[in-house]
């Protein structure tokens, strides 16, 4: 991945973190922490889901990046997503094209407050940003990362970054809609 690609990707992750911070500024902790309907996720739940998903994928990406570096898989060229990663990232981009239930390991823990959810999400963003920086100059198409959802799904490291950032945009959009729905239901 070129330094320019790494910088652009880092910018997308920083934008996601900024959107999470904006949510915390624009909405009260109650609006962020309350689900808009029974069985729905609150804005805080969406942030925690992103953090849990990141906690599952970041170690896999880190190991794969280490293997790339150890094998001397460096390049000055641009990285490109593979076909599966490109498709998965497109599918995850908002607006949601298909609603699916999160696999059980990725369901957010119950009762996490908005402040804690934001803190955990931002800490995970820092971990991902460190991986992006570490990736500059590596051939991200040379190795596959196993998906935390299924051991049968694998995509290249650049695809993994594209998938994570698309997933973040999707759930940050859901988080905003959830907080707005709670505010509107309260008549504010």
DONUMI-269713 format. One line per 10 residues: number of its first residue (from 1); their letters; for each residue y, z, x of N, C-alpha, C. Coordinates in steps of 0.05 Angstrom, whole numbers. Layout:
<atoms>
NUM> A> Y:Z:X:Y:Z:X:Y:Z:X; ...;
</atoms>
This chain:
<atoms>
1> XXXXXXXXXX> -23:0:17:0:0:0:24:0:18; 43:-17:11:68:-18:27:85:7:22; 103:13:40:122:35:36:139:30:11; 146:5:6:162:-1:-18:146:5:-43; 120:-2:-44:103:5:-67:101:35:-70; 97:49:-48:94:78:-49:120:90:-60; 143:81:-51:169:91:-61:172:86:-91; 165:61:-99:167:54:-128:149:72:-145; 125:75:-135:105:92:-150:115:121:-151; 125:131:-129:136:158:-128:159:161:-148;
11> XXXXXXXXXX> 175:140:-151:197:140:-170:187:142:-199; 164:129:-205:153:131:-232:143:160:-237; 130:172:-217:121:200:-220:145:219:-223; 166:214:-208:190:231:-210:202:228:-238; 202:204:-248:213:199:-275:197:214:-296; 171:215:-293:154:231:-311:161:260:-310; 165:271:-285:172:299:-282:200:304:-294; 218:285:-291:245:288:-302:244:288:-333; 226:272:-345:223:272:-374:212:298:-383; 193:310:-369:183:337:-376:205:358:-375;
21> XXXXXXXXXX> 222:356:-354:244:375:-352:264:371:-375; 269:346:-383:287:340:-405:276:352:-431; 250:350:-435:238:363:-459:244:392:-459; 242:405:-436:247:434:-435:276:441:-440; 294:422:-433:322:427:-438:330:421:-467; 318:401:-479:326:392:-506:313:407:-528; 290:420:-523:276:433:-544:271:463:-537; 269:479:-557:264:508:-553:235:512:-545; 229:535:-533:200:541:-527:183:540:-552; 194:549:-575:178:548:-599:172:519:-607;
31> XXXXXXXXXX> 193:502:-606:189:473:-613:168:460:-595; 168:468:-570:150:456:-550:122:468:-553; 120:492:-561:94:506:-562:79:504:-588; 93:496:-610:80:495:-636:69:468:-642; 44:466:-651:33:440:-659:48:429:-683; 52:404:-686:66:393:-709:49:393:-734; 23:395:-732:5:396:-754:-20:410:-746; -36:421:-765:-61:434:-757:-79:414:-742; -90:423:-720:-108:406:-704:-94:387:-685; -68:385:-687:-52:368:-669:-44:383:-644;
41> XXXXXXXXXX> -37:369:-623:-28:381:-598:2:385:-599; 11:407:-589:39:412:-585:49:397:-560; 75:397:-556:86:385:-532:74:399:-507; 72:425:-508:61:441:-485:32:433:-481; 17:429:-502:-11:421:-500:-13:394:-485; 5:376:-492:5:350:-478:10:353:-448; 29:370:-441:34:375:-413:10:387:-399; -3:406:-412:-27:418:-400:-50:398:-398; -52:381:-418:-73:360:-416:-68:343:-391; -44:335:-386:-37:319:-362:-44:335:-337;
51> XXXXXXXXXX> -38:361:-337:-43:377:-313:-74:379:-309; -89:384:-330:-118:386:-328:-130:360:-318; -120:338:-329:-130:311:-320:-124:307:-291; -100:314:-282:-93:311:-254:-110:329:-236; -115:353:-245:-132:371:-229:-160:360:-225; -169:344:-244:-195:332:-241:-195:307:-223; -173:292:-224:-172:267:-209:-161:270:-181; -142:287:-177:-129:289:-150:-149:295:-128; -168:314:-131:-187:318:-109:-204:293:-103; -211:278:-123:-227:254:-119:-210:233:-103;
61> XXXXXXXXXX> -185:231:-111:-167:212:-97:-162:221:-69; -159:247:-65:-154:258:-38:-178:252:-20; -202:257:-30:-226:251:-14:-227:221:-7; -222:205:-26:-223:176:-22:-202:167:-2; -178:178:-3:-157:171:16:-165:180:44; -177:203:46:-187:213:72:-208:194:84; -225:184:67:-246:165:77:-233:139:86; -212:130:71:-198:105:79:-185:109:106; -171:132:110:-158:138:135:-178:140:158; -200:155:153:-220:158:174:-233:132:182;
71> XXXXXXXXXX> -235:113:163:-248:87:169:-227:68:180; -202:76:183:-182:58:194:-174:36:175; -177:40:149:-171:19:129:-141:19:123; -127:6:141:-97:5:140:-89:-24:134; -66:-27:122:-55:-53:117:-25:-52:115; -13:-75:120:16:-78:116:21:-92:89; -1:-101:77:1:-116:52:4:-98:27; 10:-112:5:12:-99:-21:-15:-92:-32; -17:-70:-46:-41:-63:-60:-39:-73:-89; -62:-80:-100:-63:-89:-127:-85:-74:-142;
81> XXXXXXXXXX> -80:-70:-168:-101:-57:-184:-124:-76:-188; -148:-65:-190:-171:-82:-197:-170:-87:-227; -188:-104:-237:-186:-112:-265:-191:-89:-284; -209:-71:-278:-214:-48:-295:-190:-29:-295; -179:-24:-272:-156:-6:-271:-132:-18:-285; -128:-44:-282:-106:-57:-296:-109:-55:-326; -133:-59:-336:-139:-58:-365:-135:-29:-375; -146:-10:-360:-144:18:-369:-115:28:-369; -100:21:-349:-72:29:-348:-56:16:-371; -61:-10:-376:-48:-23:-399:-54:-9:-425;
91> XXXXXXXXXX> -80:-2:-428:-89:11:-453:-75:39:-456; -70:52:-434:-58:79:-436:-28:79:-440; -15:57:-434:14:56:-437:22:61:-466; 44:76:-470:53:78:-498:66:52:-507; 65:46:-532:54:63:-554:24:62:-553; 12:83:-563:-18:85:-563:-29:62:-580; -47:47:-568:-60:25:-582:-85:34:-597; -96:55:-588:-120:66:-600:-121:96:-594; -124:111:-615:-125:140:-612:-154:149:-607; -158:164:-586:-185:174:-580:-183:204:-574;
101> XXXXXXXXXX> -204:218:-579:-205:247:-573:-208:250:-542; -195:270:-532:-198:276:-503:-226:287:-499; -239:279:-477:-265:292:-471:-261:322:-468; -281:337:-475:-279:367:-475:-267:379:-450; -275:370:-426:-263:382:-402:-232:378:-399; -222:359:-415:-193:352:-413:-177:363:-436; -189:378:-454:-175:390:-475:-159:414:-463; -133:416:-469:-117:437:-457:-125:464:-466; -122:484:-449:-129:512:-457:-110:521:-480; -121:536:-498:-106:546:-521:-86:567:-513;
111> XXXXXXXXXX> -63:566:-525:-43:588:-523:-25:587:-498; -25:565:-484:-7:563:-461:22:559:-470; 39:576:-461:68:575:-468:81:550:-456; 103:542:-467:117:518:-458:127:521:-429; 137:544:-421:147:548:-394:124:546:-374; 101:558:-381:78:557:-363:67:528:-361; 66:515:-384:56:487:-384:73:469:-366; 99:472:-369:118:456:-352:114:463:-323; 111:488:-316:108:496:-288:82:484:-276; 60:486:-291:34:475:-282:36:445:-279;
121> XXXXXXXXXX> 48:431:-299:50:402:-298:67:394:-273; 89:407:-268:106:400:-246:92:405:-219; 76:426:-217:61:431:-193:41:409:-188; 28:399:-209:9:376:-206:24:351:-198; 48:348:-208:64:324:-200:70:325:-170; 75:348:-160:80:351:-131:55:343:-115; 32:351:-125:7:343:-111:3:313:-112; 8:300:-134:6:271:-136:26:257:-118; 50:267:-118:71:255:-100:63:257:-71; 50:278:-63:41:281:-36:19:260:-30;
131> XXXXXXXXXX> 2:255:-50:-19:234:-46:-6:206:-44; 14:201:-60:28:175:-59:39:171:-31; 52:192:-20:64:190:7:42:185:28; 20:199:25:-3:196:43:-15:168:42; -12:154:20:-25:129:15:-10:105:28; 15:109:35:30:86:46:16:77:72; 11:51:73:-1:39:97:-31:37:95; -43:49:75:-72:48:71:-80:25:53; -103:14:57:-113:-8:40:-126:5:15; -111:8:-6:-120:23:-30:-140:7:-46;
141> XXXXXXXXXX> -144:-19:-40:-164:-35:-53:-191:-34:-40; -193:-21:-17:-217:-21:-1:-238:-1:-10; -230:19:-27:-249:39:-36:-244:44:-66; -265:53:-79:-263:60:-107:-263:90:-111; -250:99:-132:-249:127:-139:-266:131:-164; -284:150:-165:-299:155:-189:-281:168:-210; -283:158:-234:-267:169:-256:-277:197:-262; -259:216:-269:-268:242:-277:-280:242:-305; -276:220:-320:-286:218:-347:-316:210:-347; -323:192:-329:-351:182:-328:-358:173:-300;
151> XXXXXXXXXX> -380:182:-290:-388:174:-263:-394:144:-261; -397:131:-284:-403:102:-284:-378:85:-282; -355:97:-285:-329:83:-283:-316:89:-256; -310:67:-243:-297:69:-216:-275:47:-215; -253:54:-202:-231:36:-198:-219:41:-171; -204:22:-161:-193:26:-134:-170:47:-135; -162:56:-112:-143:79:-111:-116:71:-122; -108:46:-118:-82:38:-129:-84:38:-160; -106:29:-170:-111:30:-199:-109:59:-209; -121:77:-194:-120:106:-202:-92:115:-205;
161> XXXXXXXXXX> -74:108:-186:-46:116:-189:-34:104:-214; -39:78:-219:-28:64:-242:-38:77:-268; -63:85:-268:-75:98:-292:-61:125:-296; -58:141:-275:-46:167:-278:-17:165:-289; -1:147:-279:27:146:-287:28:135:-316; 11:116:-324:10:107:-351:2:129:-370; -18:144:-362:-28:167:-378:-5:187:-382; 11:192:-361:33:210:-363:54:200:-383; 61:175:-382:80:164:-400:70:167:-429; 44:161:-433:33:163:-460:36:192:-471;
171> XXXXXXXXXX> 28:212:-455:28:239:-465:56:251:-466; 74:242:-449:102:252:-450:115:241:-476; 108:216:-483:117:205:-508:106:221:-532; 81:228:-531:68:244:-551:81:272:-552; 87:283:-529:100:310:-528:127:309:-542; 143:288:-537:169:286:-549:166:283:-579; 148:267:-588:144:263:-617:135:290:-630; 117:305:-616:108:330:-627:131:350:-630; 148:352:-610:170:371:-611:190:363:-632; 195:337:-635:213:327:-656:203:333:-683;
181> XXXXXXXX> 177:329:-687:164:335:-713:167:365:-720; 163:382:-701:166:411:-706:195:417:-713; 214:405:-699:242:410:-704:249:400:-733; 240:376:-739:246:365:-766:233:381:-788; 209:391:-784:196:408:-804:211:434:-809; 224:444:-788:239:469:-790:267:464:-802; 275:438:-805:300:431:-817:324:433:-797; 318:432:-771:340:434:-751:352:407:-746;
</atoms>
